[in-house]
Amino acid sequence: MRRVFHPPRPPAAAAATGGARRAMEEALKYSKERESFGRPIYKHQAVGHKLADMAMNIEAARLLAWQASWMLDNNMTNSQQAAYAKAFAGDMAMRVTVDAVQILGGYGYMREYPVEKLMRDAKIYQIYEGTSEIQRNIIVRELARA
C-alpha cells in the first residue's frame, strides 16, 4: 500500500480557518454595536443565523484541520483528510468572509474595515496548494479506493 502525506494542506486549512474566525469576530463586534429597530442587529434572526452558521462552520473546519495534522504528525496517510480540510476550510472561509461583508453592509466593503481585505485574502485558500476542485478529485479518488 502506498502511503501519501500532504504536509502543506493542513496548515493551509488552518490559515483559512483563522481568517474566517477573524471575519466572524469583526462581524459579531459590529452586530453588537449597530442597532436597527431599537436593538442590536445580531438579535435579528437573519443576522443571528448568519453568525451561528459562521461559528459552526469555523469549528468544523478547525476540527478537520486538526485531524489531518494529527494524522501527519503520527505518520499516517492523510490524503483524504487533508483534502477534506483544505477544500472545506477554503470554501468556508470564502462564505464566512462574504457573509461578514454582508453583515457590515456598506462599511464591509470599505478599506477602513478589515472584512473587505479578509474577503479578498480568503480567495487564495480556494486556489493554492490545490484548488477546491482538485481537492474534490482527491476525495472521490480516495472514496473509490475504499
Salt bridges, closest charged atoms under 4 A:
GLU25 OE2 - ARG21 NE 2.99
GLU26 OE2 - ARG22 NH2 2.98
GLU59 OE2 - ARG62 NH2 2.36
ASP91 OD2 - ARG136 NH2 2.64
ASP99 OD1 - LYS50 NZ 3.96
GLU116 OE1 - ARG120 NE 3.02
ASP121 OD2 - LYS117 NZ 2.77
GLU142 OE2 - ARG141 NH2 3.22
GLU142 OE2 - ARG145 NH1 3.38
